[in-house]
Amino acid sequence: MRQVDFYFHDGCLSQQSLLLLAREVETAYPTWTVTVHRLSDHEVNSMDLPILPTIVINGRPAGTGVPNKEWLLRKVAECVSSDL
């Protein structure tokens, strides 16, 4: 699986920063699936994510909040390296 998911509450103050990070990942890793999930109140309550925003790489939570772009790209690169 080569996927990065960004989860955040609809209306999150960090929404713009997360959208920019999602575009950075798409640009750096065009073969990966990058999905942004704007969660409604109902979805937030039904998901098992204790902290939002959360970034999930290949089905595993990798970070919360708004990470540094270099850190996030490095985490994705680590997953690419481990696939080889």
C-alpha positions in Angstrom: 0.0 0.0 0.0 1.3 3.4 -0.9 -1.1 5.9 0.7 -1.1 9.0 2.8 -4.3 10.1 4.5 -4.8 13.5 6.2 -7.7 13.6 8.7 -8.9 16.8 10.2 -12.1 18.3 11.6 -14.1 20.3 9.1 -13.3 23.9 9.8 -10.0 23.1 11.5 -7.8 26.2 11.8 -4.9 24.1 10.3 -6.9 23.1 7.2 -5.0 25.3 4.7 -1.6 24.1 6.1 -2.7 20.4 5.8 -3.9 20.9 2.2 -0.6 22.4 1.3 1.2 19.4 2.9 -1.0 17.0 1.0 0.0 18.8 -2.3 3.6 18.6 -1.4 3.4 14.8 -0.8 1.5 14.4 -4.1 4.2 16.3 -5.9 7.1 14.5 -4.3 5.5 11.0 -4.7 3.1 11.1 -7.7 2.6 7.3 -7.6 1.2 7.4 -4.1 -2.5 7.9 -3.2 -3.0 11.1 -1.1 -6.4 11.6 0.4 -7.7 14.5 2.5 -10.5 13.6 4.9 -12.6 16.6 6.2 -14.5 15.0 9.0 -17.9 16.1 10.2 -18.8 16.0 13.9 -20.5 12.7 13.4 -17.5 11.2 11.6 -15.1 12.5 14.3 -17.1 10.8 17.0 -17.3 7.5 15.1 -13.5 7.3 14.2 -10.8 5.9 16.4 -8.5 8.9 16.1 -7.8 10.4 19.5 -6.2 13.5 18.1 -6.9 15.6 15.0 -5.4 16.5 12.7 -3.8 13.0 12.2 -1.6 11.9 9.3 -1.8 8.2 8.4 0.8 6.6 6.2 0.1 3.1 4.8 -2.7 2.6 7.3 -0.6 3.5 10.4 -0.8 6.8 12.3 2.4 8.7 11.6 1.9 12.0 13.2 -0.6 14.5 14.7 -0.9 18.2 14.3 0.7 20.0 11.4 4.2 18.5 10.9 7.1 20.1 9.3 7.1 19.5 5.5 10.7 18.0 5.6 9.8 15.7 8.4 6.7 14.4 6.6 8.5 13.8 3.3 11.2 12.0 5.2 8.6 9.7 6.8 7.1 8.9 3.4 10.6 8.3 2.0 11.3 5.9 4.8 8.2 3.9 3.8 9.4 3.9 0.2 12.8 2.6 1.3 11.3 -0.1 3.4 9.2 -1.3 0.4 12.3 -2.1 -1.7 
